[in-house]
Each structure stands twice: as structure tokens, then as C-alpha cells.
């Protein structure tokens, strides 16, 4: 069986059940573990599959982002740890962008706490998230800038071409970019209004970091926003699958993972 035929067969086997183990695929296809893993990597790079513990599954497709209130209750410990890991990247006086989302809310609060403890912090904080802006407003030194645009009321954030155009007016030292879905190809979003904002961030920031917990990996939304290799770094937790780690290393993206829970 030639490689293309074998990969089509592998994909069909996974589509029948929704997932499959490496052992089962090896036995059914009559090839080595190494061959199966290589085929999975090719299919994963194309966005057709996603690696899971011991096997592979179909990507999870999302049509809409969860609401701000729903996100607040999801993986709070991981978000706090990720926020702490990201905060150390901020230098004194930096112009910092905090994207929309509850991980960014945790990061804003972390920066405020650092300032209260006497640590140097950003000079300016820019955001399109209203909850993040309110939290960042507690920072005693930073000047907070809130972007206009179309309101996404479910997520308490602005989006669209007006938001993207305002981003273009800032010299951003470091942008922290959130995600509800990403895979080996990069970040995807459920609307074009969010696409233009994500792209503007990466294009205008001196340094950009994708900041997201590992549960968002393997999800796919309708619009491709930013390729993984466009980011300087990926900040996540230790549950990030090995396939994503390898891809980041191959692309020269710094991998910044939090410590495993004790």
C-alpha cells in the first residue's frame, strides 16, 4: 500500500469510531508503530487528526466561543499558573497587549499583584476585553487603553476592523494572544471579526506569545487566523501533547510550560 492510500485508510478508520489507538492502527494497517506515527504526524499537520494519549482522534470543531461567564469556571488553576509564567516575560515600562479571555484576565490580575509587591511592570496595557481593562485599571503605574470596535457581548470584548485598525496605532512591545482553538497549523477562530484582530496583534507587536491552556489544542474553528510559526512563543501547561511541543520546536517557537501540579 502506497503512503497516500495508507493515510486515507488510516483516516477512514479513525472517522468510523471517532478515535483509534496506535496499537489498533498498527495491527489493522499491518505496518510499524513508526510508520503509523509518521502518517499521523502528516495528517495532523494537515488538520485532519489530533494526537491524544495512546492514539489519535478527530479534531473537535467549535462554532462559537464559550461565554465569558462559562470560561471563568474552566480550569482556573491552570489559568493562574499560565498567567504567572507569562507575567515574567513583561519588562519594566513595556507596552503590553492583553487579548480577550479569562486567561488574560488572570494575567492582568497577576500584573497588578506584582506591582503591589513592588515589582516593575508595564508602562501601558492595551486590551479589547472590558473585564481585562477593569482589572488592569487597578495597576498603580500602568496606563490602560481600551480598544473600540464591534462589541462581542458574550465575551465582553471588541472585535472587527475598527479594533484591528486601532491596534495598528500602537508600538506594542509584547502581545499576549488568547485562543479557543489551535492545532499544529496554528490559531483558528469562529469569525472573521476575530481573525483581523489576531492578525493585527502579531503583525504589530515586536514579540507575540500564544497563551492558552492545553484543553484548547485539537480544536478547530472556521477561520484560520495565525500560523503557529508566526508566534515567538507558546505559553501553556504540562498537559500539552507531545505533537504540539515537537511542532513548536520545529518552527523555532519558544515553548514555555508551567510546572506540573504537586
C-alpha positions, -999 to +999 in steps of 0.1 A: +000+000+000+015+033-010+017+061+016-012+082+003-035+052+002-024+041+037-031+076+051-066+076+036-072+042+051-059+054+085-082+085+083-112+064+074-105+040+104-105+070+128-136+086+112-155+053+117-150+054+155-140+090+162-107+078+177-082+049+175-052+036+194-018+034+179-018-003+185-051-009+167-040+011+137-006-007+136-024-041+136-051-031+111-028-015+086+000-041+090+028-016+094+052-005+122+044+019+151+070+043+135+051+043+102+018+049+119+031+078+139+047+093+108+014+091+090-005+106+119+020+135+120+014+142+083-024+141+088-022+162+120-001+189+102-029+190+076-055+195+104-073+162+097-064+145+130-052+153+165-029+132+188-044+121+221-029+098+248-021+065+232-038+073+199-054+097+177-089+114+173-108+137+150-104+174+157-132+190+178-149+217+158-163+248+175-188+272+160-189+298+188-166+308+217-179+300+251-193+330+271-171+349+295-191+336+324-187+300+313-149+304+308-145+318+343-153+283+357-130+264+334-095+252+346-089+282+369-057+266+384-042+261+350-050+297+340-034+311+372-002+291+366-001+301+329-006+338+339+023+335+363+045+320+336+036+347+311+040+376+335+077+372+339+081+380+302+070+416+308+098+441+312+097+474+331+079+500+310+068+477+283+038+484+261+018+452+266-013+439+248-037+416+266-061+398+243-096+389+252-103+360+275-102+347+311-066+336+309-058+372+300-079+383+330-058+361+352-027+377+337-040+413+342-046+405+379-011+389+382+005+421+368-015+441+393-003+419+422+033+421+410+031+459+411+016+459+446+045+438+457+070+464+443+079+446+411+085+466+379+056+463+355+044+475+321+041+512+312+010+508+291-016+480+289-038+478+258-068+454+256-100+448+237-115+430+267-137+450+291-132+427+321-094+427+315-095+465+313-113+468+346-088+445+363-057+462+346-071+495+358-061+485+394-024+487+383-009+517+401+016+527+373+003+514+340-018+534+316-047+513+304-060+517+268-094+501+258-100+495+221-132+503+204-150+482+177-179+458+174-189+445+208-190+407+214-214+409+243-210+372+252-173+376+257-172+412+269-147+422+242-145+442+210-137+429+175-137+436+139-118+460+115-121+491+138-104+472+166-077+459+143-071+495+129-067+508+165-041+481+172-021+495+142-017+528+161+004+514+189+040+503+192+034+471+211+065+455+228+048+422+237+013+409+228-003+380+247-027+363+223-055+341+235-071+311+218-102+290+220-089+266+193-055+257+179-037+228+163-004+221+145-013+246+118-019+274+143-047+295+158-082+294+144-113+315+153-151+313+148-155+346+130-137+369+106-142+397+131-118+379+154-094+370+126-085+405+118-078+413+154-055+383+160-036+391+128-032+427+136-017+418+170+010+395+156+018+420+128+022+450+151+039+435+182+077+432+185+071+399+203+039+378+204+030+348+225+001+324+222-012+320+257-036+291+262-042+260+283-038+226+267-075+219+265-078+242+235-054+221+215-070+199+188-100+222+184-107+238+150-128+268+142-140+280+107-113+307+101-076+303+100-062+333+119-024+330+127+000+302+118+018+287+148+052+297+134+042+334+135+044+335+173+076+339+193+064+316+220+037+293+232+027+296+269+007+266+281+005+238+307+023+204+310-007+185+295+001+200+261+005+169+238+039+159+225+029+165+189+023+202+197+056+205+215+075+190+187+058+213+162+067+243+182+103+233+185+105+225+147+091+260+140+115+278+164+087+288+187+098+290+224+078+265+245+070+279+279+052+254+300+041+257+336+054+233+363+034+201+368+009+203+398+023+189+431 
